[in-house]
């Protein structure tokens, strides 16, 4: 059964390009650490301007290895430092889900 991480972000007006650049860099790190697929979804209905970043993992073991490795990854930590110094978005929600159809 596939497992997914989903983080929804409210993107600051005029900062869409900056946020997408951060997500592209995140994708490289997340795939290196085991995400088999990464999506950036532009939410076209609902309050505010939000985007949802999704990572897919083949199973709970792969997700667990990812969650264990991520906090100590040097590239991830550096990107996080850059992000918090001038954030183009703010986190709205974060979930870990299971794909019951996989």
N, C-alpha and C positions, 0 to 999 in steps of 0.2 A: 504494500500500500504506500503510495507516494505521500510525502509530507511537504508542507509548504510553510514558508515564513512570509508574512504580509505586513508591510508597514505603509500606512497612509500618511501623507505629508500635505500640509497646507503650504502652497508655494507662494512666496511673496510676489506681488505684482511687479512685472518687469524683470524677474529673476529666473524665469523658466529656463533660459539657456544655461545659466550657471548651475541650476539644479540638475539638469540633464547631464552636464559634464561630470558632476560629482557621481551621478548614478552610473555613468559609463565606466568611471574608474572603479567604483564599487563592484560592478559586474566582473571585471577582470579578477579582482581579489576573491570574490565569492566563488567564481568558477574554479579558481586555483585551489580553493579550500573544499571543493566538493559539490557545489551547486551544479546540477546538470542542466538547468535552464533558468534564465532570469528574464523577467518581464518588467517593463515600466508602463503602467496603465494610466492614461490621462482620463480622469473621471469627468465626463461631460455633463452630468446631471447631479444635482445636489448642492448643498451649501458651500460657498467659497470655491476657491480654485484648488482642487486636490489632485494628487497623483499617488498611485499605489505601486510600490516596489515589491515584487514577488520573486522568491527563490524557490525552486522545486528540487526535492531530493528523492532518490529512489526508495528510501525506507527510513525507519527511525534510527537505525545504526548510523547511516550517513549523516543524517541531521544532527545526531548527538556528537559525532566527530567534528562537524562544522562548528557547532556551538562551543565546543571545548577549545578549538584552535583559534577562533576569531579574536577573542579579547587580547591575546598575546601576539598577534600577527603585527609585525613592524609596519607594513604598508597600511594596514587598517588603522592602526593607532595614529600614523602620520596624517592620513586622510581625515580622521576624526578631529584632530587638532586644527587642521585647516578649516574644516566645516564650522566648528564652534566659534572660530575667530570672526567669521562673517557669514552667518547662516542664511542661505537663500530660501529656506523653508523651515517649518516647525512640525514636529511629529504630532499627529492627531491620534493615531492608534497603532497598535502592534499586536499581531496574532500568530500563533502557530496552529496550522490546521492539517487535517487528513483528507486526502482525496478518496472518498469512499467508492468511487467508480474505477479506480486504478487497480 
